[in-house]
């Protein structure tokens, strides 16, 4: 391979933790088919997934996308996703998670522009060798900085230097975005393709009343067969998945709007406020009003993120969103 990230298994590079207004966490590790994430999940921070092995499958908002070595999967806060790795030799990958203060440290417009590639309709990037070399070279500078420092937790001038290099990385990522040569491919399994289409339908119609019969018509399946195949392929029941998508959007509105909670519940497809309260508590472990009060802090996605929700690094294999906005320090990511 022409351009290679300097990989060392189990290497972590850490600046601060998720409780700070700025943090970085670089996780170099392997994942095998037996450690595939069973469920889609989302976070309150930005994530970059870089595959370092030949191929894998990344699911975004219920849709599968094949990825190959050195593809950059850019995940903004609250985007539902998971990675599926092939059987056989464990796959290498680098996962970078980070968060910036919501005001961009006085450079909000600049940060919004730099982070624009994360908010593309399909934020997967495959670059020609020349652009790829620039981006990988900057990541390798960060790896070398950590090696010279002799510690996984950078402090002092080293953490400032990492921030500077990573800011340059984001600058070039944004500059190169129009050179993206990634193209989508359809799932080979017709049944899987139809189930993913149902997932996508739920993501775009969650605010409406959704019935099993309606979704079955969309999938050209019987209601019973759809229920069975949906659980087999996604790991969720249809009802659980609908609730997951609706609650994710409720979380966003609770933090990013001044709407009344009853209005938010209605806007996100809940026909009963008591049902909304019950489902929200089950997924998030607290009431909607408590969630809204506790999330107004200095650390938040730069404006333009689709939501603020999810778990701290390392908690992402959980089947639900219990403890959704945990403020634990970063641990090894599961992506």
Secondary structure, 3 states (H helix, E strand, C coil): CCCCCCCCCCCEEEECCCCCCCEEEEEEEEECHHHCCCCCECECCEEEEEECCCEEEEEECCEEEEEECCCEEEECCCCCEEEEECCCCCEEEEEEEEECECCHHHCHHHHHHHHHHHHCCCCEECCCHHHHHHHHHHHHHHHHHHHHHCCCECCHHHHHHHHHHHHHHHHHHHHCHHHCCCCCCCCCCHHHHHHHHHHHHHHHHCCCCCCHHHHHHHHCCCHHHHHHHHHHHHCCCHHHHHHHHHHHHHHHHHHHCCCCHHHHHHHCCCCCHHHHHHHHHHHHCCCHHHHHHHCCCCECCCCCCCCCCCECCCCCCCCCCCCCCCCCCCCCCCC
